[in-house]
Amino acid sequence: MNRRQLLTSMTALTGTAMIPDVLAQSGPQITHVDTKTNGPLLQSSVVKVESLQPEGAAPGAKAYVHFNGPTKQLVALASGLVTLEPGAQPHPPHQHPEEEIMIVGEGTGEFFLNGVASQVKAGDMVFAESNVLHGVRNTGQTRMTFYFIKLMGKTTS
């Protein structure tokens, strides 16, 4: 089972505590960026946000991908931003081999990291090690935006 299939089989979290349930869900209601490990190497460039199309099926959650693919030094690098409307989450907590950095650009929310929920606001940053369970939910009254950078090194196992 790949990561997307796993995430679509997990139900949305209930309440304010971010505790995952592994239950069947009707349809793929997630917003998730799968890191691309194949294709041409990423080249130095500028990507304007207005040129990006939103991705994702989770209600109130849209991802905008700036870069996604291998580089000279990395098996894969994916980066972009996610917008979450009040109460929204892109997907249930999950884990993957890439390390991930998330930076809150606007709004407030809750990041779930390895069993612990932490409140966050604009300017806060989260680091999720490889294969650590993590997730996010907008717990505020306004839109939350966070930026993500996923990195997979050549020695990732």
Contact map, one row per residue, 1 for C-alpha under 8 A:
1110110000000000000000000000000000000000000000000000000000000000000000000000000000000000000000000000000000000000000000000000000000000000000000000000000000000
1111110000000000000000000000000000000000000000000000000000000000000000000000000000000000000000000000000000000000000000000000000000000000000000000000000000000
1111111000000000000000000000000000000000000000000000000000000000000000000000000000000000000000010000000000000000000000000000000000000000000000000000000000000
0111111100000000000000000000000101000000000000000000000000000000000000000000000000000000000000000000000000000000000000000000000000000000000000000000000000000
1111111110000000000000000000000000000000000000000000000000000000000000000000000000000000000000000000000000000000000000000000000000000000000000000000000000000
1111111111000000000000000000000000000000000000000000000000000000000000000000000000000000000000000000000000000000000000000000000000000000000000000000000000000
0011111111000000000000000000010000000000000000000000000000000000000000000000000000000000001101000000000000000000000000000000000000000000000000000000000000000
0001111111100000000000001011110000000000000000000000000000000000000000000000000000000000000000000000000000000000000000000000000000000000000000000000000000000
0000111111100000000001111001000000000000000000000000000000000000000000000000000000000000000000000000000000000000000000000000000000000000000000000000000000000
0000011111110000000111111000000000000000000000000000000000000000000000000000000000000000000100000000000000000000000000000000000000000000000000000000000000000
0000000111111000000111111000000000000000000000000000000000000000000000000000000000000000000100000000000000000000000000000000000000000000000000000000000000000
0000000001111100000010000000000000000000000000000000000000000000000000000000000000000000001100000000000000000000000000000000000000000000000000000000000000000
0000000000111110111110000000000000000000000000000000000000000000000000000000000000000000000100000000000000000000000000000000000000000000000000000000000000000
0000000000011111110000000000000000000000000000000000000000000000000000000000000000000000000000000000000000000000000000000000000000000000000000000000000000000
0000000000001111110000000000000000000000000000000000000000000000000000000000000000000000000000000000000000000000000000000000000000000000000000000000000000000
0000000000000111110000000000000000000000000000000000000000000000000000000000000000000000000000000000000000000000000000000000000000000000001000000000000000000
0000000000001111111000000000000000000000000000000000000000000000000000000000000000000000000000000000000000000000000010000000000000000000000000000000000000000
0000000000001111111100000000000000000000000000000000000000000000000000000000000000000000000010000000000000000001000010000000000000000010000000000000000000000
0000000000001000111110000000000000000000000000000000000000000000000000000000000000000000000010000000000000000000001000000000000000000000000000000000000000000
0000000001101000011111000000000000000000000000000000000000000000000000000000000000000000000110000000000000000000000000000000000000000000000000000000000000000
0000000001111000001111100000000000000000000000000000000000000000000000000000000000000000000000000000000000000000000000000000000000000000000000000000000000000
0000000011100000000111110000000000000000000000000000000000000000000000000000000000000000000000000000000000000000000000000000000000000000000000000000000000000
0000000011100000000011111000000000000000000000000000000000000000000000000000000000000000000000000000000000000000000000000000000000000000000000000000000000000
0000000011100000000001111100000000000000000000000000000000000000000000000000000000000000000000000000000000000000000000000000000000000000000000000000000000000
0000000111100000000000111111000000000000000000000000000000000000000000000000000000000000000000000000000000000000000000000000000000000000000000000000000000000
0000000000000000000000011111100000000000000000000000000000000000000000000000000000000000000000000000000000000000000000000000000000000000000000000000000000000
0000000100000000000000001111100000000000000000000000000000000000000000000000000000000000000000000000000000000000000000000000000000000000000000000000000000000
0000000110000000000000001111110000000000000000000000000011000000000000000000000000000000000000000000000000000000000000000000000000000000000000000000000000000
0000000100000000000000000111111000000000000000000000000111100000000000000000000000000000001000000000000000000000000000000000000000000000000000000000000000000
0000001100000000000000000001111100000000000000000000000111000000000000000000000000000000011000000000000000000000000000000000000000000000000000000000000000000
0000000000000000000000000000111110000000000000000000001111001110000000000000000000000000011000000000000000000000000000000000000000000000000000000000000000000
0001000000000000000000000000011111000000000000000000000100000010000000000000000000000000011000000000000000000000000000000000000000000000000000000000000000000
0000000000000000000000000000001111100000000000000000000000000010100000000000010000000000000000000000000000000000000000000000000000000000000000000000000000000
0001000000000000000000000000000111110000000000000000000000000000000000000000000000000000000000000000000000000000000000000000000000000000000000000000000000000
0000000000000000000000000000000011111000000000000000000000000000000110000001110000000000000000000000000000000000000000000000000000000000000000000000010000000
0000000000000000000000000000000001111110000000000000000000000000000111000001110000000000000000000000000000000000000000000000000000000000000000000000000000000
0000000000000000000000000000000000111110000000000000000000000000000011000011000000000000000000000000000000000000000000000000000000000000000000000000000000000
0000000000000000000000000000000000011111000000000000000000000000000011000000000000000000000000000000000000000000000000000000000000000000000000000000000000000
0000000000000000000000000000000000011111100000000000000000000000000011000000000000000000000000000000000000000000000000000000000000000000000000000000000000000
0000000000000000000000000000000000000111110000000000000000000000000011000000000000000000000000000000000000000000000000000000000000000000000000000000000000000
0000000000000000000000000000000000000011111000000000000000000000000011110000000000000000000000000000000000000000000000000000000000000000000000000000000000000
0000000000000000000000000000000000000001111100000000000000000000001111100000000000000000000000000000000000000000000000000000000000000000000000000000000000000
0000000000000000000000000000000000000000111110000000000000000000000000100000000000000000000000000000000000000000000000000000000000000000000000000000000000000
0000000000000000000000000000000000000000011111000000000000000000000000000000000000000000000000000000000000000000000000000000000000000000000000000000000000000
0000000000000000000000000000000000000000001111100000000000000000000000000000000000000000000000000000000000000000000000000000000000000000000000000000000000000
0000000000000000000000000000000000000000000111110000000000000000000000000000000000000000000000000000000000000000000000000000000000000000000000000000000000000
0000000000000000000000000000000000000000000011111010000000000000010000000000000000000000000000000000000000000000000000000000000000000000000000000000000000000
0000000000000000000000000000000000000000000001111111000000000000000000000000000000000000000000000000000000000000000000000000000000000000000000000000000000000
0000000000000000000000000000000000000000000000111111000000000001010000000000000000000000000000000000000000000000000000000000000000000000000000000000000000000
0000000000000000000000000000000000000000000000011111000000000000000000000000000000000000000000000000000000000000000000000000000000000000000000000000000000000
0000000000000000000000000000000000000000000000111111100000000000000000000000000000000000000000000000000000000000000000000000000000000000000000000000000000000
0000000000000000000000000000000000000000000000011111110000000001110000000000000000000000000000000000000000000000000000000000000000000000000000000000000000000
0000000000000000000000000000000000000000000000000011111000000001000000000000000000000000000000000000000000000000000000000000000000000000000000000000000000000
0000000000000000000000000000000000000000000000000001111100000111000000000000000000000000000000000000000000000000000000000000000000000000000000000000000000000
0000000000000000000000000000001000000000000000000000111110000111000000000000000000000000000000000000000000000000000000000000000000000000000000000000000000000
0000000000000000000000000000111100000000000000000000011111001110000000000000000000000000010000000000000000000000000000000000000000000000000000000000000000000
0000000000000000000000000001111000000000000000000000001111101100000000000000000000000000000000000000000000000000000000000000000000000000000000000000000000000
0000000000000000000000000001111000000000000000000000000111111100000000000000000000000001111000000000000000000000000000000000000000000000000000000000000000000
0000000000000000000000000000100000000000000000000000000011111000000000000000000000000001010000000000000000000000000000000000000000000000000000000000000000000
0000000000000000000000000000000000000000000000000000000001111100000000000000000000111101110000000000000000000000000000000000000000000000000000000000000000000
0000000000000000000000000000001000000000000000000000000111111110000000000000000001111001110000000000000000000000000000000000000000000000000000000000000000000
0000000000000000000000000000001000000000000000000000011111011111000000000000000001110000010000000000000000000000000000000000000000000000000000000000000000000
0000000000000000000000000000001110000000000000000000011100001111100000000000000111100000000000000000000000000000000000000000000000000000000000000000000000000
0000000000000000000000000000000000000000000000001001111000000111110000000000000111000000000000000000000000000000000000000000000000000000000000000000000000000
0000000000000000000000000000000010000000000000000001000000000011111100000000011110000000000000000000000000000000000000000000000000000000000000000000000000000
0000000000000000000000000000000000000000000000101001000000000001111100000000011110000000000000000000000000000000000000000000000000000000000000000000000000000
0000000000000000000000000000000000000000010000000000000000000000111110000000111100000000000000000000000000000000000000000000000000000000000000000000000000000
0000000000000000000000000000000000110000010000000000000000000000111111000001111000000000000000000000000000000000000000000000000000000000000000000000000000000
0000000000000000000000000000000000111111110000000000000000000000001111100011110000000000000000000000000000000000000000000000000000000000000000000000000000000
0000000000000000000000000000000000011111110000000000000000000000000111110111100000000000000000000000000000000000000000000000000000000000000000000000000000000
0000000000000000000000000000000000000000111000000000000000000000000011111111100000000000000000000000000000000000000000000000000000000000000000000000000000000
0000000000000000000000000000000000000000100000000000000000000000000001111100000000000000000000000000000000000000000000000000000000000000000000000000000000000
0000000000000000000000000000000000000000000000000000000000000000000000111110000000000000000000000000000000000000000000000000000000000000000000000000000011000
0000000000000000000000000000000000000000000000000000000000000000000001111111100000000000000000000000000000000000000000000000000000000000000000000000001111000
0000000000000000000000000000000000001000000000000000000000000000000011101111100000000000000000000000000000000000000000000000000000000000000000000000000111000
0000000000000000000000000000000000111000000000000000000000000000000111100111110000000000000000000000000000000000000000000000000000000000000000000000011110000
0000000000000000000000000000000000110000000000000000000000000000001111100111111000000000000000000000000000000000000000000000000000000000000000000000111100000
0000000000000000000000000000000010110000000000000000000000000000111110000001111100000000000000000000000000000000000000000000000000000000000000000001111000000
0000000000000000000000000000000000000000000000000000000000000000111100000000111110000000000000000000000000000000000000000000000000000000000000000011110000000
0000000000000000000000000000000000000000000000000000000000000011111000000000011111000000000000000000000000000000000000000000000000000000000000000011100000000
0000000000000000000000000000000000000000000000000000000000000011110000000000001111100000000000000000000000000000000000000000000000000000000000001111000000000
0000000000000000000000000000000000000000000000000000000000001111000000000000000111110000000000000000000000000000000000000000000000000000000000001111000000000
0000000000000000000000000000000000000000000000000000000000011110000000000000000011111000000000000000000000000000000000000000000000000000000000111100000000000
0000000000000000000000000000000000000000000000000000000000011100000000000000000001111111110000000000000000000000000000000000000000000000110000111000000000000
0000000000000000000000000000000000000000000000000000000000011000000000000000000000111111000000000000000000000000000000000000000000000000010001110000000000000
0000000000000000000000000000000000000000000000000000000000010000000000000000000000011111000000000000000000000000000000000000000000000000011111110000000000000
0000000000000000000000000000000000000000000000000000000000000000000000000000000000011111100000000000000000000000000000000000000000000000111100000000000000000
0000000000000000000000000000000000000000000000000000000001111000000000000000000000011111110000000000000000000000000000000000000000000000111000000000000000000
0000000000000000000000000000000000000000000000000000000001011000000000000000000000010011111100000000000000000000000000000000000000000001110000000000000000000
0000000000000000000000000000011100000000000000000000000101111100000000000000000000010001111100000000000000000000000000000000000000000001100000000000000000000
0000001000010000000000000000111100000000000000000000000001000000000000000000000000000000111111000000000000000000000000000000000000000010000000000000000000000
0000001001111000000100000000000000000000000000000000000000000000000000000000000000000000111111000000000000000000000000000000000000000010000000000000000000000
0000000000000000011100000000000000000000000000000000000000000000000000000000000000000000001111100000000000000001000000000000000000001111000000000000000000000
0000001000000000000000000000000000000000000000000000000000000000000000000000000000000000001111110000000000000000000000000000000000011110000000000000000000000
0000000000000000000000000000000000000000000000000000000000000000000000000000000000000000000011111000000000000000000000000000000001111100000000000000000000000
0010000000000000000000000000000000000000000000000000000000000000000000000000000000000000000001111110000000000000000000000000000001110000000000000000000000000
0000000000000000000000000000000000000000000000000000000000000000000000000000000000000000000000111110000000000000000000000000000001100000000000000000000100011
0000000000000000000000000000000000000000000000000000000000000000000000000000000000000000000000011111000000000000000000000000000011100000000000000000011110010
0000000000000000000000000000000000000000000000000000000000000000000000000000000000000000000000011111100000000000000000000000001111100000000000000000011100000
0000000000000000000000000000000000000000000000000000000000000000000000000000000000000000000000000111110000000000000000000000001111000000000000000001111000000
0000000000000000000000000000000000000000000000000000000000000000000000000000000000000000000000000011111000000000000000000000111100000000000000000001110000000
0000000000000000000000000000000000000000000000000000000000000000000000000000000000000000000000000001111100000000000000000000111000000000000000000111100000000
0000000000000000000000000000000000000000000000000000000000000000000000000000000000000000000000000000111110000000000000000111110000000000000000000111000000000
0000000000000000000000000000000000000000000000000000000000000000000000000000000000000000000000000000011111110000000000011111100000000000000000011110000000000
0000000000000000000000000000000000000000000000000000000000000000000000000000000000000000000000000000001111100000000000001110000000000000000000011110000000000
0000000000000000000000000000000000000000000000000000000000000000000000000000000000000000000000000000000111110000000000001110000000000000000000111100000000000
0000000000000000000000000000000000000000000000000000000000000000000000000000000000000000000000000000000111111000000000001100000000000000010101111000000000000
0000000000000000000000000000000000000000000000000000000000000000000000000000000000000000000000000000000101111100000000111100000000000000011101010000000000000
0000000000000000000000000000000000000000000000000000000000000000000000000000000000000000000000000000000000111110000000111000000000000001111100010000000000000
0000000000000000000000000000000000000000000000000000000000000000000000000000000000000000000000000000000000011111000011110000000000000001111000000000000000000
0000000000000000000000000000000000000000000000000000000000000000000000000000000000000000000000000000000000001111100011110000010000000111100000000000000000000
0000000000000000010000000000000000000000000000000000000000000000000000000000000000000000000010000000000000000111111111000000000000001111000000000000000000000
0000000000000000000000000000000000000000000000000000000000000000000000000000000000000000000000000000000000000011111111000000000100011110000000000000000000000
0000000000000000000000000000000000000000000000000000000000000000000000000000000000000000000000000000000000000001111100000000000000011100000000000000000000000
0000000000000000001000000000000000000000000000000000000000000000000000000000000000000000000000000000000000000001111110000000000000001000000000000000000000000
0000000000000000000000000000000000000000000000000000000000000000000000000000000000000000000000000000000000000001111111000000000000000000000000000000000000000
0000000000000000110000000000000000000000000000000000000000000000000000000000000000000000000000000000000000000111101111100000000000000000000000000000000000000
0000000000000000000000000000000000000000000000000000000000000000000000000000000000000000000000000000000000000111100111110000000000000000000000000000000000000
0000000000000000000000000000000000000000000000000000000000000000000000000000000000000000000000000000000000011110000011111000000000000000000000000000000000000
0000000000000000000000000000000000000000000000000000000000000000000000000000000000000000000000000000000100011110000001111101000000000000000000000000000000000
0000000000000000000000000000000000000000000000000000000000000000000000000000000000000000000000000000000111111000000000111111000000000000000000000000000000000
0000000000000000000000000000000000000000000000000000000000000000000000000000000000000000000000000000001111110000000000011111000000000000000000000000000000000
0000000000000000000000000000000000000000000000000000000000000000000000000000000000000000000000000000001111000000000000001111100000000000000000000000000000000
0000000000000000000000000000000000000000000000000000000000000000000000000000000000000000000000000000001100000000000000011111110000000000000000000000000000000
0000000000000000000000000000000000000000000000000000000000000000000000000000000000000000000000000000111100000000000000000011111000000000000000000000000000000
0000000000000000000000000000000000000000000000000000000000000000000000000000000000000000000000000000111000000010000000000001111100000000000000000000000000000
0000000000000000000000000000000000000000000000000000000000000000000000000000000000000000000000000011110000000000000000000000111110000000000000000000000000000
0000000000000000000000000000000000000000000000000000000000000000000000000000000000000000000000000011100000000000100000000000011111011100000000000000000000000
0000000000000000000000000000000000000000000000000000000000000000000000000000000000000000000000000111000000000000000000000000001111110000000000000000000000000
0000000000000000000000000000000000000000000000000000000000000000000000000000000000000000000000111111000000000000000000000000000111110000000000000000000000000
0000000000000000000000000000000000000000000000000000000000000000000000000000000000000000000000111110000000000000000000000000000011111000000000000000000000000
0000000000000000000000000000000000000000000000000000000000000000000000000000000000000000000001110000000000000000110000000000000111111100000000000000000000000
0000000000000000000000000000000000000000000000000000000000000000000000000000000000000000000011100000000000000001111000000000000100111110000000000000000000000
0000000000000000000000000000000000000000000000000000000000000000000000000000000000000000000011100000000000000011110000000000000100011111000000000000000000000
0000000000000000010000000000000000000000000000000000000000000000000000000000000000000000001111000000000000000011100000000000000000001111100000000000000000000
0000000000000000000000000000000000000000000000000000000000000000000000000000000000000000110010000000000000001111000000000000000000000111110000000000000000000
0000000000000000000000000000000000000000000000000000000000000000000000000000000000010011110000000000000000001110000000000000000000000011111000000000000000000
0000000000000000000000000000000000000000000000000000000000000000000000000000000000011111100000000000000000111100000000000000000000000001111100110000000000000
0000000000000001000000000000000000000000000000000000000000000000000000000000000000000111000000000000000000011100000000000000000000000000111110000000000000000
0000000000000000000000000000000000000000000000000000000000000000000000000000000000000110000000000000000000111000000000000000000000000000011111110000000000000
0000000000000000000000000000000000000000000000000000000000000000000000000000000000000100000000000000000000000000000000000000000000000000001111100000000000000
0000000000000000000000000000000000000000000000000000000000000000000000000000000000001100000000000000000000110000000000000000000000000000000111110000000000000
0000000000000000000000000000000000000000000000000000000000000000000000000000000000111100000000000000000001100000000000000000000000000000010111111000000000000
0000000000000000000000000000000000000000000000000000000000000000000000000000000000111100000000000000000111111000000000000000000000000000010101111100000000000
0000000000000000000000000000000000000000000000000000000000000000000000000000000011110000000000000000000111100000000000000000000000000000000000111110000000000
0000000000000000000000000000000000000000000000000000000000000000000000000000000011100000000000000000011111000000000000000000000000000000000000011111000000000
0000000000000000000000000000000000000000000000000000000000000000000000000000001111000000000000000000011110000000000000000000000000000000000000001111100000000
0000000000000000000000000000000000000000000000000000000000000000000000000000011111000000000000000001111000000000000000000000000000000000000000000111110000000
0000000000000000000000000000000000000000000000000000000000000000000000000000111100000000000000000001110000000000000000000000000000000000000000000011111000000
0000000000000000000000000000000000100000000000000000000000000000000000000001111000000000000000000111100000000000000000000000000000000000000000000001111100000
0000000000000000000000000000000000000000000000000000000000000000000000000101110000000000000000000111000000000000000000000000000000000000000000000000111110000
0000000000000000000000000000000000000000000000000000000000000000000000000111100000000000000000001110000000000000000000000000000000000000000000000000011111010
0000000000000000000000000000000000000000000000000000000000000000000000001111000000000000000000000100000000000000000000000000000000000000000000000000001111110
0000000000000000000000000000000000000000000000000000000000000000000000001110000000000000000000000000000000000000000000000000000000000000000000000000000111110
0000000000000000000000000000000000000000000000000000000000000000000000000000000000000000000000000000000000000000000000000000000000000000000000000000000011111
0000000000000000000000000000000000000000000000000000000000000000000000000000000000000000000000001100000000000000000000000000000000000000000000000000000111111
0000000000000000000000000000000000000000000000000000000000000000000000000000000000000000000000001000000000000000000000000000000000000000000000000000000000111
